[in-house]
């Protein structure tokens, strides 16, 4: 099955898929079972870049409440990272100074094994919030992962999972005007996913030779068009992290504002958007993915889109394959400025159901066609609100009984 499975992601013509667990030149990875997860599955991973002149970029959660790994990583040399260490099973959040010391000890373990500076190691952690991350286990796991590093990302990509149904990863060959490079990423995320940045982990690698400013630009733009656009449950995680590292090992140099930069950016954009959609589709019991596009007044499109995407009523209708357009309008109207007239047009799967605020009566074959259209895996809503000049999109999952059951007993 192709990695680019969504109709909402168009893979560029200069991109071809390689084995999903491959890594670009200059990278090694590993994952080990350190005993953090009660299941005994892989739970500590290390990604290392062997290039001494590697460049990097990073993005973190915008939640005011963050975990110790985010605090520690923010103090690292984020444009010169050489490695990342991540654990799953415990998010190391809310453990005070002890948690920070654990993150620092994990960072130091990787630095000592790889012979790099401590502040060239990024740290990430995911799992239950508010429990102690066993320092001896995660530090031992970090040492063991460093000693197991190899040219395949399979175990690394599985070591970062929590409630995910499986790993999210890809490796691409990208034909730039200047030559061929590789681009890969490993990600995790299924719950606590909200618009307003990358509510998950994503580790991106390329062997293209880029300046720090170029990688920073590409990372910022593509994150905004991917992980910033998704919502599973409207909850913003404490531990969201994106690290992008370029080894330069291909020798193909990407100059700023060049055709190479554009081509690499297009490939990275498609890669991250598809990974973001995989997270939504994997939303702890999700059966369908919705996309809401809102056009109209620039200051209103974002809150309206988020309100629709995070509405439990809209999400429940999506789950049931019910074209209940009244719920979409209700969710949009509840964030519209009080006292201002709200008149909207709405299309569901390309069929107009509301015009100038009034329902369009559908019956017979038209109604049956609409009902059949919303039974698919992906359902699109296009909402036009008053005003001009603004447009945004949010991808969201449905709300299932399985999601409620899973999260009602997450820590017990």
N, C-alpha and C positions, 0 to 999 in steps of 0.2 A: 504493500500500500504506500502511496506517495506521502511524503511528509506534508506537502502542501495540499491539505485535504479540504480546506474551507473555500467556498465560492467567493469569500470576501478578501482573499489574499491571492494576488496575481504574481506568481513567481517570475522574476525577470528572465528574459530570454538568454542572458549570458550566465545563468546559474544552473548547475546540474547537481543532483544529489549523489553523495557518496554513502558509504556505510554509516549508519547513525551514531556509532560509537567512536568514529575516527576522530583524530586530533590534528590540527595544523602542525607544520614543522616547528620544532622547538618547544613542544609541550609534552608533559607527562602527567598522568593522573592515577589515582588509586582510591579504593574504598575498603574499609575494614569493619569488622564487628568488634566494638570495644565494650559491649555490655551495657550501653546506655538504654537501648530499647529492650524492654522485657522479652520481646520475641526472639532476641538473639540475632536479628538481621543486621545488615550493614548499617552503620550509624556515624562513622567518621570518615571524611574524605579530604584528600589533598590534591590540589591542582598546582603544578609547578611549571614555570617558564625558565628554560635553560639559558636564554639570551641575556647577557649582562647589560645590554642597552635597551631592554624591553621598556615599552611605555604602557600606561594604563589610564583608565578613567573609572569613576564610580558614582553610583547614586544610592541613596538610602531613603527609608521611610520618612514621611513628613509628620508622623505621629509625634506628639510631644512626649509620649511615654515610650522610651526605647530600651532595648536590651543592652547588656554590657558589651557584646561583640560589636554593636553599632558604635557605641561610645569609643571603644578602642580603635576600631577601623577608621573612624573620622580623624584620628590623630596620626594615622599612617601617611606615608608618602604616596598619595593616591594617584599620582601621575607616573610612579616608578615601581609599581608592585611587581614582585617576582613570584609570588605564590598566594594561594588562598587555602584556608583550612575551614571546613564546615562540619557541623555535627547536626544530627537529627535526634528527636526523642525528648529533648528538653531545650527550651529556648533561652535559658540563662537570662531571664528577665525578672526583676524584682528581688534580686538576691544581694543587693547593696554592694559594699566594698568587696565582699567575698566573691561575688560574681565577676567583678572587674578583674580581680586577681586571677581568677580561673581563665578568663579570656586572655590576659597577658601571658599566663603560663603556657597556654596552648599556642599562642603566637610565637613565643620564645622557643618552644620545642621544635616547631617547623623551621624557624630561622637557623637554629643550631644544626639540624640535620642537613639542610640544604646549603649552608655556608653563605647565607645572605643576611642583610641587616634586619633587625627585628621589625623596624617600621616599613619594611618592604613586604610584609605578610598581612593580608586581609583576613578578617575573622568573620564567620557567619554562624548563626545558630537558630534552630527552629524546633518547635514542639510545644509542649505544655508550658504555659506562663506561670511563674511564681513558685516553681520548685527548684531545689538545688541541683545544679549540674555537677555530677561527681567529678572532681578535678583529676583524681588519679586515673579514672577511666578515659576521659577525653584527652588528657596529655599522653597517656600510653598509646591511645589510638592514633594520635597525631604522629608519634614516632614510628609506629608500625606502618602507617600509610606512606610515610616518606620512604621507608625502606622497600615498599612494594611498588613504587612508581613504574609505570609502563606506558606504551604508546596507544592505549585504548581507554576510553572513558566509561565503559560499561559499569564497572563497580563504583566508580565515583558518582555517576549519575543516579545510581540506586541508593547510595549511602545518604543522600540528602532528602529522601522522601519522608513524608509523614502520612497524611491521609490520602495521598495520591494513589490512584489505581495502578499506576505504572510510571516509568521514567519518561521525561519529556526532553528530547535531545535531537540534534541533527548535525550533520557535517556536510558542507557544501563546497563545491569547486566553483570559483568565481573567475570568469574570463574578463580581466580588465584590459583596456587598450594597451597597457604596458606589459601584460603577461598574466599568467595564471597564479592565483593565490587560493588558499583555503580559509574557510570561515566556519566555526563550529560554536555550539552553545549547549549547555545543560541547564535545565531549569526544574523548579518544583513549585507547586501551588495548587490548592484545590479549595481551601476554605479561608476565611478571614481575608477576602479579596475585595477591594473596593477601588473605584476611580479615585484618582489623586495620587498617582505614581505607581511604582512597581511592587505591588503587595505580594511578594514572593522572593525566591532566589532565582537569579539567572547569571551564569558565568559564561562569558563570551571570549572566544579566542580567534585570532587571525595571525597568519604568518606574513601578512603584508607589512611593509616598512612605512610607518606613518609617524608624523610629528605628534607630540602629546596634545597639541591644540586641535589637530584634526580628529583624533580619537575622542577627545572630549566633546567636540561638536557633533560627531556622528552618534555617539552614545546618547547625548541629550535629546537630539531630534528623534531618534528611533524609539527611545523609551516613551517619549510623549505621545507617539503614534501607536504604541502597542500596550504596554502594561498600564499606562495612564488611562487607557480607554476601556478597562475591563472591570466588571463587578460580579461577584458571586453572591455576596451577602451584605455589601455596604459597610463592612467592617475593615478598618485600616490597621494592619498588623504593626506590631512593635519592632519587627526584626527584618523588614524588607531590605534586600540588598541586591545590587547589580554591580558586578565587576567585569570590565572589559580589558583584555590584555593583548597587545600586539608584539610578537616576537621579532618581526622583521626578517625571519629566517629564509623566506623565499627570495629575498633580494629585490623584490618588485617594489619600487618606491612610489608612494602615493602623494603627489604634490597637492597642496591646498588649492581649491577652486579649479581642479583639473577634471578631465573626463574620468580618470581613475578614481578620484574621490567620489564623483557622482555614481559610478558603477558599484563601488564598494558600499556606498550608502544605500543604494537601492536593494542590494543583496541583504544587508543587515536589517533593513526595514522589513522586508518580507519574512526573514527568519524570525525576528522578534514578534511580529504581528501573529504569525502562525503559532508560536509558542504561547503567546497570550491567549489566543483562542482555545488552545488545548487546555489551558487552566480553567477557562470558563466551562468548557465541555465536560471537564472532570470535577465539576463543583459539588462533590460529596452527595452523590445521588442524582445529579442532573441528567435529564433526558433530552433537553432541547437548549439551544443557544438562541438568544434574541439579539438583534441589532436595532437600536433606535437612533435615527438620524433626525436631528432637530435643526431647522433653518428659521432665521428671523432675527429679532433684536439681539445684537452682540452680547449685551450683558445678561441676557436671559437664557440663551440656548444651553449653557452648561448646567445651571441649576435645574432646568426643566428636564434635560436628558437624564440627569442623575436621579431625579425624583421618579421618573418613569422606570428606569432600570432597577431601582431599589424598592419599588413598590411591591409588597408581598401579594397584593391582589393581582397586579399585572403578571408577576412571576408565577402565581398559581394558575392563572389563565393560560400562560405559555405552557406550563407543565401539562395541562389538560387538553391542549390543542384547541382552545376556545378563542375565537376571534372577538373577544369582548372589548370593543373599542371604547366603551364608556369608562373602563378602568384606566385606560391610557390618558384620556382627557381629564379625568379626575386627578390623577397623579400630576399631570402637567399644570393644571389650574391651581393646585394647592400651594405652589411656590410663586405664582404670579403676583405682582404687587397689588396690594389691596386697593380697591377703588378704581382700578384700571380695567378697561374692557378686555376680555380674553376671547378671541375668536380664532379658531384654528381649522386647518385642513389635515386630514389623516389618511394615509394609505397603508394598507397591510398587504405585504407580498405583492405590491404593485397595483392593488385594487383600491380605488378610492372608496372610503366608507363614511367620511365626514367632509362636508364642504361648507366653509364659512361658519363653522360651529354647528351645523345641522346634519343630522344623520341622513345618509342616503339609503333608502329602503332597498334591500336586496331580497330577492325571493327566487324560488325555483332553481334553475341551473346556476345563476350567479352566486347564490348563497352556498350551494353545494360545492362550487369551485373554490370559494373562499375557505370553507370548512376543510376541504381537502388540502389546500395550500398550507394551512397552519399545522398540519399533522407531520410536516417534515422536521428534520433535525435542526435546520436553521430557519428562523422566521424574522423577517425584516419589517420594521415600522418606520414610516417616514412622516414626520410631524412638521407642519409649517405653522409657525406662530406669528403674531403681529411683529412688524418691523422688518428691517432688511440689513444685510451685511454680515450676519453671523451664521456659522454652521458648525456643528460638532456631532460626534457619534459616541455611543457607549455600547459595548458588547456585554451581555448579561446572561446569567443562567436562570433556569426555572427554579421553582421552589417545590421540592418533593417531600413525601413522607419520610423517605430515607434520610434526607438532610436533617430533619427535626429529630429523628430517632438517634442518629449518629451524634449530634451535638448535645443532646440531652444527657448523654452518659459519657462524655469525652474523657473526663478525669476519673471516672469510677468504674 
